[in-house]
Amino acid sequence: MSSRAKRCKAARNSAGLRQSDAAEKLNKSIATIKSWEREGGSEPNTLGDVASMCRLYGMSIDYYINGRENITQLTKEEQTFLSDYRMLPTPYRELVSSVAGALAEKQNA
């Protein structure tokens, strides 16, 4: 399981945000965002900060805190795929979604 700092950085990247973008949207300094993403750095001070960050980054609070996804009904293979997908930067996620959509259409034709 990765650390909160790694999950935080990966989620920000997946959301297509630079540290400066996140800082502006969360009304924090860039140094604060960098600290949240650094091993041994600080973490959000309040539950409100955690909730705002998670909402902006599109990750659940449970995933940020515990590293657990709420995907218990998926197979292990699907869970792995989804976890890998969420680590991709936005342009690659869009490409994967486009390819999957095209394959599904072809399958259903």
N, C-alpha and C positions, 0 to 999 in steps of 0.2 A: 504494500500500500504506500502511496506517495504521501508526502507531508502536506499540511495545509498550505504552506508557502508554494509548493509545486502545483497543487490543485488550483490555487488562486491565480497563478501566472498562466497556467494552461487554459483556464476558463476565460481569462481576459483575452488571451490570444485567439481563442476560439470565437469569442464575440467580435473579433476584428478591431479591437481597441488598442491604442498605444497607451503607455503609462500616463502620458499627458492628457489623453482623452478621458481616461478613467478618473484621474485627479480632478479634472474640471467637472465632470458629471457628478462625482461624489462629494464635491466641495472639500477636497483634501489637497495637500501638497504632493508634488511628484515624489518627494523624499518619503512621504508616508506610504504611498503605493509601492515604492521600491522596497521599503522595509517590510511590508506585508508579504512580499514575494521572495524575500531573502531568508535562507535557512538561518534560524536563530534570531531572526528579526522580530519586530513587534507584530501583533495581530490587531484587528479592529478592536477599539476600546469598548464599544457598546453593542448590544444586540441590534440596535437600530442600524449601526454601521455594517454589521454582518448581513442583515436583511437587505440593506440597500445595495451592497456589493454583490450579493448573490442574485438579486433581481436584475441588476445591470448586466452581469456576466451570464445569466441564464443557467445558473446551477442551483441545486437545492441546498438548503442550509444543512441538511443531514449529510450530503456529499461533502460540503466544505468542512464540517466539523469532524465527521467520522470516516469519510472516504467510502461511504456506502451509497450505492445507487438504489433507487426504489424501482427495481426492475425484476422482481422475484419471479414473475410469470414467464420470463424469457428463458430460452435454453442457455446453457453455458456458452455455446458458440455465438448466440445472439448478444449475450452480455459482453463478450469480448469484442465483438464487432462494434457495438455501440460505444464502449469505452474507448476503443481506438479512434472511432469517428469523432468523438468529442475532443480528442487531443489534437485534431487537425486544425490548421488555420482556416478561416472562413472561405477563401477561394477554393481550397481543396474539398471542403465540406460541400460546397455548391456543386463542384464537379462530380463528386461521389453521388450526390442526390440526383443529379441530372442523368448519370449513367444508370442508376438503379431504376429511375422512372422510365427510361427508355426500354430497359430490359423487361420491366413489368408490363409495359404496353405491348411489347412484342410477344410476351408469353400469353397475354390475354387475347391476342388477335386471332 
